[in-house]
Amino acid sequence: MMVKIKKLDYFGRGVSRDKEKVLFVEGSLPEEVVDIEIIKENKKFNEGKVVKVIEASPMRIESPCPYSKECGGCCLLHADSTLEDEYKVSKVKELIERVAGLDRNLVGDILTLKKLHYRNKAVFHVKNRRLGFYKEKSNDIVEIDSCRLIREEINQLIPVFKDLVKNEKNDIEEIMVRVGNNNTKDKVMVSIKGEVRDLEKLKELVDVLILNNRKVTEESQLLINIGPNRYYVSDKSFFQVNDTVVIKLYDEVLNFCKSHSIGKVLDLYCGTGTIGIYIADVVGEVLGIDSASSSIKNAKENKKLNQKNNVRFICSKVEDYIDRVKGNYDLVIVDPPRAGLDNKTISHLLKIKSKNIIYISCDPSTMARDLKKLSVDYEVSGIKLFNMFPKTYHCESIAVLERK
Ligand SMILES: C[S@@+](CC[C@H](N)C(=O)[O-])C[C@H]1O[C@@H](n2cnc3c(N)ncnc32)[C@H](O)[C@@H]1O
């Protein structure tokens, strides 16, 4: 069936029509005429995939990945970066207008740096001695030899992992790899779940090796530089995946603090304390809260390592602790997971009445929903976009709110 694509949807799929139904087509771009095959019929919409591109968009580029059709991890590999940037900006503008009920012109440009090989972390799954990524929305493995999104240091280890997985004496479920820059040398951490008889070769190749939560090497965590600070990060702690973009994101928060004379800061969903420590020298004090005990353990180590005595951390779910937060806060920073903020947290944020809120988000749809609720008492003064996840439909945003 031949269709013309109008635009891209939230998930980077082309949107068209199949008689009365909306049609979502993976692998297509706006303005293209494509021959498609229906892969799923639903009550109100159908889903299809491209069999042949009949009239290609001038923005179409050759996908540099042989697995892209099967894997689905990066749905915009076949799109020129200009198209990707414009798509992300207009997607957030549309959500800000339609969901948040705010002016779409509040959304500024997007910052894109490295377009490929930017991810400092990968998780490989293993099934029937095949190592790769899970196919989108399934537990089937797409076996790979390399990935265009992950750092080359990680790609170079894939043959070694494959040898371990193929060895009948081993029984591996999952391998997580993370790369961190410590001064001039990039260091590599590998954490394996499963049974492995001989780790000697891998031990020589990596700096930190963990097997079933137990360290094999002397070191058990990475030390990563972001700007002037250093951060301990364990295998279980959250750490932003794109370390060139994250500096720019944190600089945005730092510059806001420098220009606003900020006293007390509440840093909700603080992870390993990265943001609080980054801004510690220009604010009065910071209280960071995160529910992951490994991250808070790292955050406390990072406070000492960077000698920031005005930051402290609490391990708790934000929603369980928020009603105990007392005092006058100048700034609340929130950086929640994709689900965004729950209603209890939002209603307490409105009671805390901080002068400003900085909302950092990896999902613009939940951010837009939460901005609508917060805009009862707050005015959104601007939203900037950071392309933390190039070639995927994901987009990082930062919104600055001022109390009315
Ligand atoms: C997007 S990360 C942000 C981390 C940090 N701000 C950074 O830049 O590295 C979200 C964090 O929220 C934490 N988290 C998830 N649900 C939570 C909850 N209900 N309460 C507190 N922390 C939570 C996770 O452990 C994770 O560290």
The ligand as a Gaussian input file, in Angstrom:
#p B3LYP/6-31G(d) Opt

LIG

0 1
 C       16.932000      11.403000      35.795000
 S       17.773000      10.811000      37.209000
 C       18.476000      12.314000      37.789000
 C       19.718000      12.194000      38.629000
 C       20.565000      13.445000      38.810000
 N       19.812000      14.654000      38.961000
 C       21.622000      13.563000      37.748000
 O       21.634000      14.550000      36.988000
 O       22.475000      12.653000      37.654000
 C       16.440000      10.439000      38.243000
 C       16.807000       9.974000      39.631000
 O       15.587000       9.802000      40.361000
 C       15.746000       8.741000      41.295000
 N       14.376000       8.342000      41.660000
 C       13.477000       7.649000      40.938000
 N       12.301000       7.602000      41.584000
 C       12.454000       8.298000      42.744000
 C       11.598000       8.643000      43.841000
 N       10.322000       8.251000      43.864000
 N       12.103000       9.382000      44.842000
 C       13.399000       9.781000      44.835000
 N       14.257000       9.487000      43.830000
 C       13.794000       8.768000      42.798000
 C       16.617000       7.750000      40.570000
 O       17.307000       6.947000      41.505000
 C       17.553000       8.654000      39.751000
 O       18.748000       8.900000      40.464000

